[in-house]
Amino acid sequence: MKGQRRGELEELIDEVAASYRAERLIDSLGTAQLPSKRQVIEALNHLKAVMYLGYYSTGALDESKVHFALASRIYPAHEILFEQIRRAASYEGFRTAGAPRDADWPEQVALGLVRRIPALRALLSKDVLAAFQGDPAANSVEEVIFSYPSIEAITIHRIAHELYRAGVPMLPRIMSEHAHATSGIDINPGAQIGESFFIDHGTGVVIGETCTIGNNVKMYQGVTLGALSMARGVPGEPGRKRHPTIEDEVTIYAGATILGGETVIGAGSVIGGNAWLVESVPPGSRISYEGPRRS
């Protein structure tokens, strides 16, 4: 019986192998070594610990132990990132048949990210404070860091955005989709986000690649900052701004949808829940959703 089952499985495996000869999009075997999603997430976890060292340590830390504790996270993060950036660059060259990157480019990018950590920590400190001050239900900063999905999402975004800016293929999106899976918040790594950013609750928020968000912006669950529908390959699409600009001090309530690269929400505006906007509004606007009216 066991031998019969093995023979049947071998035949089925041959059928699956044959399906790879169909030359569909998913059938490419390639010759380049792709990045490892598991390794990218491992590096990300090391970097998250670096951002909030005292919150991720297993024991109490004092100043004499900080260097060692950071080194135990930064060295493996750097090693993993170097290899995964190298793989991503190799795959990009294979896929596009373009000129290969300089041999030292992966190392430069990995070191560049480590160099940016103090600045990223300064931004994240303001994000955490915005969450603590912006949510009356927050009992402590520790609770915000440990449990708030928006802090998970924005921490990962600020790391992924650095790699996006450096031109690293694939890795930033792996990071952002990991954040999406763990927090329910979908922020494209290309989005530019200012200081003191807070998403309350967070589930269902979508922020597109070319979105620009100013300082002290607060939004609630289910908000979409998206693009108007456009077919791939439309002339002028690469690099075109497709998503809205949200200026400083804007509040956007649950379920609001704001679309289009030319749409600007002026500073200090309040966008009510379930509003639908495809046009700009001036600073200080108060926009509310009006449901169907009875005749």
C-alpha positions in Angstrom: 0.0 0.0 0.0 2.8 2.4 0.9 4.7 1.6 -2.3 1.5 2.1 -4.3 0.9 5.5 -2.7 4.5 6.6 -3.4 4.1 5.6 -7.0 0.9 7.6 -7.3 2.6 10.6 -5.7 5.5 10.4 -8.1 3.1 10.5 -11.0 1.3 13.6 -9.5 4.6 15.3 -8.9 5.5 14.8 -12.6 2.1 16.4 -13.5 2.9 19.4 -11.3 6.4 19.7 -12.8 4.9 19.6 -16.3 2.6 22.5 -15.4 5.8 24.7 -15.1 6.3 24.4 -18.8 3.2 26.4 -19.6 5.2 29.7 -19.6 2.7 31.6 -17.5 3.7 34.5 -15.2 4.0 32.2 -12.2 6.0 29.5 -14.1 9.4 31.4 -14.2 12.1 29.5 -12.4 14.8 32.0 -13.2 18.5 31.8 -12.5 18.8 34.6 -9.9 18.6 33.9 -6.2 15.6 35.7 -4.9 15.5 37.4 -1.4 14.3 35.4 1.5 11.1 36.7 3.0 11.8 35.0 6.3 15.3 36.6 6.4 13.9 40.1 5.6 11.4 39.8 8.4 14.2 38.6 10.8 16.3 41.7 10.0 13.2 43.8 10.5 12.6 42.3 13.9 16.2 43.2 14.9 15.7 46.7 13.7 12.5 47.1 15.6 14.3 46.1 18.7 17.0 48.7 18.0 14.3 51.4 17.7 12.8 50.5 21.2 15.8 48.8 22.9 14.5 49.0 26.4 11.2 47.5 25.4 12.6 44.5 23.6 15.3 43.5 26.1 15.0 40.5 28.2 16.5 42.1 31.3 17.2 45.6 32.7 19.6 47.7 30.8 21.9 50.5 32.0 24.2 52.7 30.0 27.2 50.3 30.3 25.1 47.6 28.5 23.6 49.6 25.7 26.4 49.3 23.2 26.5 45.5 23.6 22.7 45.2 23.4 22.6 47.3 20.2 25.5 45.4 18.7 23.7 42.1 19.3 20.9 43.4 17.1 22.6 45.7 14.6 25.3 43.2 13.5 22.9 40.5 12.4 20.5 43.0 10.9 23.3 44.5 8.8 24.6 41.0 7.7 21.1 39.9 6.7 20.3 43.1 4.9 23.5 43.1 3.0 22.8 39.6 1.6 19.1 40.3 0.9 19.9 43.6 -0.8 22.5 41.8 -2.9 20.0 39.2 -3.9 17.4 41.8 -4.7 19.8 43.7 -6.9 20.9 40.5 -8.6 17.3 39.6 -9.4 16.5 43.1 -10.7 19.4 42.9 -13.1 18.3 39.5 -14.2 14.6 40.5 -14.6 15.3 43.8 -16.5 18.5 42.8 -18.2 19.9 46.1 -17.1 23.4 47.1 -16.1 24.4 45.5 -12.8 24.7 47.6 -9.6 28.2 48.4 -8.3 29.5 45.5 -6.2 29.7 47.7 -3.1 26.1 49.0 -3.5 24.4 46.5 -1.1 27.0 47.4 1.6 26.5 51.1 1.1 22.8 50.8 1.4 22.9 48.5 4.5 25.3 50.9 6.2 23.3 53.9 5.2 20.2 52.5 6.9 22.1 51.9 10.1 23.4 55.5 9.8 19.8 56.7 9.7 18.7 54.9 12.9 19.1 57.9 15.2 17.0 60.1 12.9 14.4 57.4 12.6 14.2 57.0 16.4 13.6 60.7 16.7 10.7 60.4 14.3 9.3 57.4 16.0 9.5 59.1 19.4 7.1 61.8 18.0 4.8 59.1 16.5 4.6 57.4 19.9 3.9 60.6 21.7 1.2 61.5 19.1 -0.5 58.2 19.8 -0.3 58.6 23.5 -1.6 62.1 23.5 -4.2 61.5 20.8 -5.9 58.5 22.3 -7.7 59.1 25.7 -7.8 55.3 26.1 -4.0 55.0 26.1 -2.8 54.2 29.7 0.9 54.5 29.1 3.6 54.9 26.5 4.6 51.3 27.2 1.1 50.2 26.2 1.3 52.2 23.0 4.6 50.7 21.9 3.8 47.2 22.8 0.2 46.9 21.6 -0.8 49.6 19.1 -1.0 48.4 15.5 -0.3 51.9 14.2 3.1 51.9 15.9 3.9 48.6 14.4 2.9 49.8 11.0 4.6 53.2 11.1 7.8 51.7 12.6 8.1 49.3 9.8 7.2 51.9 7.2 9.9 54.3 8.3 12.5 51.5 7.9 11.1 50.3 4.6 10.9 53.9 3.3 14.6 54.3 3.7 15.3 51.3 1.6 12.7 52.5 -1.0 14.4 55.9 -1.2 17.7 54.1 -1.8 16.2 52.2 -4.7 16.3 48.7 -3.2 13.9 46.5 -5.1 11.4 44.1 -3.5 12.6 44.3 0.2 10.6 47.5 1.1 7.4 45.8 -0.2 8.1 42.6 1.7 8.4 44.7 4.8 5.3 46.8 4.2 3.2 43.7 3.4 4.4 42.1 6.6 3.2 45.2 8.5 -0.1 45.0 6.6 -0.5 41.3 7.6 0.3 42.0 11.3 -1.4 45.4 11.8 -4.2 45.6 9.2 -2.7 48.8 8.0 -1.5 49.0 4.4 1.2 51.7 3.8 3.1 51.6 0.6 6.8 52.1 1.3 7.0 55.0 -1.1 4.6 57.1 0.9 6.2 60.2 2.4 5.0 60.7 6.0 5.8 63.7 8.2 6.3 63.9 12.0 3.9 62.9 14.8 1.7 60.7 12.6 -1.1 58.7 14.3 -3.6 56.2 13.1 -6.2 55.4 15.7 -7.5 51.8 15.6 -6.0 51.4 12.1 -7.7 48.4 10.6 -8.4 48.9 6.9 -6.3 52.0 6.3 -4.7 52.2 2.9 -2.0 54.8 2.0 -0.7 54.8 -1.6 2.8 54.9 -3.0 2.9 58.6 -4.0 0.9 59.9 -1.1 2.5 62.8 0.9 1.4 63.4 4.5 2.4 66.4 6.5 3.1 66.8 10.2 0.6 66.1 13.1 -1.8 64.2 10.9 -4.3 61.9 12.6 -6.6 59.4 10.9 -8.9 56.6 11.9 -9.7 53.1 10.7 -10.9 52.5 7.1 -9.3 55.6 5.6 -8.2 55.3 2.0 -5.6 57.6 0.5 -5.7 56.2 -3.0 -5.4 56.7 -6.7 -8.1 57.1 -9.3 -8.4 54.0 -11.5 -5.7 53.8 -14.2 -4.6 51.0 -16.4 -1.0 49.9 -16.3 1.0 51.2 -19.1 -0.7 54.6 -19.4 1.8 57.1 -20.9 3.5 59.1 -18.3 2.5 56.8 -15.4 6.0 55.9 -14.1 6.9 58.5 -11.4 3.6 60.3 -11.8 1.9 61.4 -8.5 -1.2 59.3 -8.3 -2.2 59.7 -4.6 -3.3 62.7 -2.6 -1.4 65.2 -0.5 -2.4 65.7 3.1 -1.1 68.9 4.6 -0.2 69.5 8.3 -2.7 69.2 11.2 -5.3 67.4 9.2 -7.8 64.9 10.9 -9.5 62.3 8.8 -12.3 60.2 10.3 -13.2 56.6 9.8 -14.1 55.4 6.3 -13.1 58.5 4.4 -11.8 58.0 0.9 -9.5 60.6 -0.7 -8.3 59.9 -4.2 -6.1 61.3 -6.9 -2.6 62.8 -7.3 -3.9 66.4 -7.7 -6.1 66.3 -4.6 -4.7 68.4 -1.8 -6.3 68.5 1.7 -5.4 71.9 3.1 -3.7 72.3 6.5 -5.9 72.1 9.5 -8.8 70.5 7.7 -11.2 68.0 9.2 -12.6 65.3 6.9 -15.6 63.5 8.3 -16.3 59.8 8.3 -17.3 58.2 5.0 -16.6 61.3 3.0 -15.6 60.8 -0.6 -13.1 63.4 -2.1 -11.5 63.6 -5.5 -11.0 67.4 -5.4 -8.8 69.6 -3.3 -10.1 71.5 -0.3 -8.6 74.7 1.1 -6.9 75.0 4.5 -9.3 74.9 7.5 -12.1 73.0 5.7 -14.7 71.0 7.4 -16.0 68.3 5.1 -18.8 65.9 6.2 -20.7 63.1 4.4 -24.3 63.8 3.5 -26.4 60.7 3.1 -29.2 60.3 0.6 -31.9 62.8 1.0 -35.6 62.0 0.9 -37.6 63.8 -1.8 
